[in-house]
Amino acid sequence: MGSFKSSVFILVLHLLEGTLSDSLIQLNNNGYEGIVIAIDPNVPEDETIIQQIKDMVTQASPYLFEATEKRFYFKNVAILIPEKWKTKPEYVRPKLETYKNADVLVAEQNPLGNDEPYTEQMGHCGEKGERIHFTLDFLAGKKFSQYGPQERVFVHEWAHLRWGVYDEYNNDQKFYLSNGKKEAVRCSAGISGKNVIKKCQGGSCITKSCKLDKVTGLYEEGCEFIPYDRQTEPASIMFSQSIDSVVKFCTEKNHNKDAPNPQNQRCNLRSTWEVIQDSEDFKKTTPMTTQPPTPTFSLLQIGQRIVCLVLDKSGSMATGDRLKRLNQAGKLFLLQIVEQGSWVGMVTFDSAAQVQSELIQINSGTERDALTKSLPTVATGGTSICSGLRSAFAVIKKKYPTDGAEIVLLTDGEDNTISSCFNEVKQSGAVIHTVALGPSAAKELEELSKMTGGLQTYASDQAQNNGLIDAFGALSSGNGVDSQRAIQLESKGVTLQNNQWMNGTVLVDSTVGNDTLFLITWTTQPPQILLRDPSGNKQDGFVMDTNTKMAYLQIPGTAKVGMWSYSLQASSQTLTLTVTSRASSATLPPITVTSKMNKDTGKFPSPMAVYAKVHQGATPILRATVTAVIESVNGNTVNLELLDNGAGADATKDDGIYSRYFTAYDTNGRYSVKVWALGGINAAGQKVTPRQNGAMYIPGWIENGEVKWNPPRPEINKNDLQGKQVCFSRTSSGGSFVASGVPLAPIPDLFPPCQITDLQAKIHGDNFINLTWTAPGDDYDHGRAHKYIIKISANILDLRDKFNDSLQVNTSDLIPKEANSKEIFVFTPEDITFENGTDLFIAVQAVDKSNLKSEISNIARVSLFIPPETPPEIPTPSPPCPDISVNSTIPGLHVLKIMWKWLGELQLTLG
């Protein structure tokens, strides 16, 4: 336990590196520390799961060690145990570990109907993943024949998670042509097996060799590459770690660059080992000369939530209604956001700290109302952030250790002494969420949230953007089940003139409706408020708080499903509307939207990427309308439509993660991020499972020359091939980031078009090659590129490494479309020999109006296959009638001759 606790101090350096990641993992002397494996809160109590996790990690460590040439091993792991499980003396309270920052989640069978292990990857090649997912049956070894040993699968998924590599198989294209020869997609090419198909009829099945498709030159649909159970090839773990001989990653020497798999497509034909070698982990380690120690484990059980608000009431908080807005946001948090059963305290500070409330457990509305009365009402004095933090630690320690407690710190002022309490913060084990209000909040404020894994947010003085309420609305617990968390359905504001109306609707869908709250704020006078439920019934009973300039209505029971309409009338003031709710059922997961930036700091001209994950439980919601609003410290806002199209910033199409690059910097300093999501389709009804990055499902094995088939890979619901339309509305805070290096206006164009990552090529007709791709923009995935450069080569590496020297295709008639449009271009290869069996490789580069060039696209390939001519059918002539004359010598006809002669004589006699 001691080594695990000491890792918290080293963890601080890791959390301050700049990449925005919830993970606590750090690499210390070749060993990975701070790994968090969480058992889902809905999993029934079963202590064998803990042992299964320990066994998997313990056995995976030496496999990882050898696979990485003695560089890495698993040093210590924290296992998060659900709160509802029985407490035990060996279960201790977590420090910074939460479900939100868990690296591995162990849950029951996923909603897509299978036990497939997989890893969420939002970013591109070489960028860390988000989380590994395992099911209970997988962890228990019940899927051994399909995926292999659990410890090997863990290493496969770890490579996705830690180093951003991709799979070396392809479920969408299992075979390809190489110089006219059919090959199975695999790495390395030394993996041996047979290409067979399973034919079933009437309850019996037979295994047959695959037939040739005379159109494509590949094998018929349903053909599978079945590996031999005995192999000698050591690579590759990212193809199939389940093969006994596989103990290494593919390297530059044995990597199959021809195979059309995700690793080649997304990592520019580099092997997985080359990508690993480029990682920060690899660069700061050297191979060990001794065997690594066995992993150690900490058993952490989630407990009741402990939160202390630390609120600035210095003189600057009197500026621009900041104190009023603090009260509005604070009341939303206390009345609605913080969960029942939580312990909440409050500290205010100016040049010194004052305890406004000791820890109170929230069991009813009584405690919530009491806490709201402790919110500050007068702003005066200086700013001493450390005084507020030290007082909060003291408040918490009166009842509980500070381990795992949360502090919500809001300030608008500068404080050059904030670093004096950094060591106390590190030692506390508490998580600090920071809210920077206005343009002058202490520049070091974010260091506190970075070093503790807390959420960092920023709210401008533009009240109509509702930033402060959004920041507090994002502070739901990082633990517990989804049904307990507050979900924001709407957040908007507007400045009205001359008795104007703010009209709109809020959609309450079937997955939410419990504990629904409508909150309205204003800046001068209470507005006229009209609210109607989906049946048209007027809703009365708003609680009017004229001192705080807010009104709110709690809908009793479960709010009606449908459109709630509102109309607010006011003059010469700003109004905001916020609607929050909770899940309608403990068993039906609510639709949720979580958003984040790829980094917490942006250095011009490096783009930022914004991500929004739209899911119902583990099921992606597809084809939603998702918009990010990014506000700078100047108060300027930029609206970005986020896309799930597998292009630009979006790594994977149709995975429910919507993405876009941000390049519209206008100043240095803080930027806030907010996301809206509307409508969509539940992927559980999709015919095609969204691509997941995870271990390959082995269709079968060849044992002693006989094919032993595994059960077929589970298929998802086919009854609704179009997917289930879902109507919903959500808003989500994506936190904040800090920009630097932004020059004064006019800002120069230093952003090239983004890389094309989805180039595809097909042959049509007489050697016509049809290319398709998603258009990049002038600035990454915004605007319109100026032109395209298309190059071809018969050698895939020459095209990658000598793109400028490769043969160029005439694109004079190709005019780029707006970013994210579908491009189509058809050409005939010239000045290159293109005959039957020829492989041709194609790549595209986009150029903007400033002559800035994108990275070279993924390389597409076509293989010319000319079906063998089938000779025309020649009708077979009918055989001549046999000669049955008396003189005929055809054997066996003498009997017929005698009968013929006899019948003739008989006819004469009868006549």
Secondary structure as UniProt FT lines:
FT   HELIX           2..15
FT   STRAND          26..28
FT   TURN            29..30
FT   STRAND          31..33
FT   STRAND          35..39
FT   TURN            41..42
FT   HELIX           48..67
FT   TURN            68..69
FT   STRAND          73..74
FT   STRAND          76..81
FT   TURN            83..84
FT   TURN            89..90
FT   TURN            100..101
FT   STRAND          104..107
FT   TURN            111..112
FT   STRAND          118..120
FT   TURN            125..126
FT   STRAND          131..135
FT   HELIX           136..139
FT   TURN            140..143
FT   HELIX           144..147
FT   HELIX           150..163
FT   STRAND          175..178
FT   TURN            179..180
FT   STRAND          181..184
FT   TURN            189..190
FT   STRAND          193..201
FT   TURN            202..203
FT   STRAND          204..209
FT   TURN            214..216
FT   TURN            221..222
FT   STRAND          224..228
FT   HELIX           237..240
FT   TURN            241..242
FT   TURN            244..245
FT   TURN            252..254
FT   TURN            257..258
FT   HELIX           262..266
FT   TURN            267..269
FT   HELIX           272..277
FT   HELIX           280..283
FT   STRAND          296..301
FT   STRAND          306..312
FT   HELIX           315..321
FT   HELIX           322..332
FT   HELIX           333..337
FT   TURN            340..341
FT   STRAND          343..349
FT   STRAND          353..361
FT   HELIX           365..372
FT   TURN            373..374
FT   HELIX           385..397
FT   TURN            398..399
FT   TURN            403..404
FT   STRAND          406..411
FT   TURN            416..417
FT   HELIX           418..421
FT   HELIX           422..428
FT   STRAND          431..437
FT   TURN            439..440
FT   TURN            443..444
FT   HELIX           445..452
FT   STRAND          456..459
FT   HELIX           463..465
FT   HELIX           467..473
FT   HELIX           482..484
FT   STRAND          487..496
FT   TURN            498..499
FT   STRAND          500..508
FT   TURN            510..511
FT   STRAND          512..522
FT   STRAND          528..532
FT   TURN            534..535
FT   STRAND          543..545
FT   TURN            546..549
FT   STRAND          550..558
FT   STRAND          562..570
FT   STRAND          573..583
FT   STRAND          591..597
FT   STRAND          601..603
FT   TURN            604..605
FT   STRAND          608..616
FT   TURN            617..618
FT   STRAND          619..622
FT   STRAND          625..632
FT   TURN            633..634
FT   STRAND          637..643
FT   TURN            648..649
FT   TURN            653..654
FT   STRAND          657..662
FT   STRAND          669..678
FT   STRAND          681..686
FT   STRAND          700..703
FT   TURN            704..705
FT   STRAND          706..709
FT   STRAND          722..725
FT   STRAND          729..740
FT   STRAND          760..764
FT   TURN            765..767
FT   STRAND          768..774
FT   STRAND          779..780
FT   STRAND          787..793
FT   HELIX           796..801
FT   HELIX           803..805
FT   STRAND          807..808
FT   TURN            812..813
FT   TURN            819..820
FT   STRAND          822..827
FT   TURN            836..837
FT   STRAND          839..847
FT   TURN            849..850
FT   STRAND          860..863
FT   TURN            886..887
FT   TURN            891..892
FT   HELIX           894..910
//
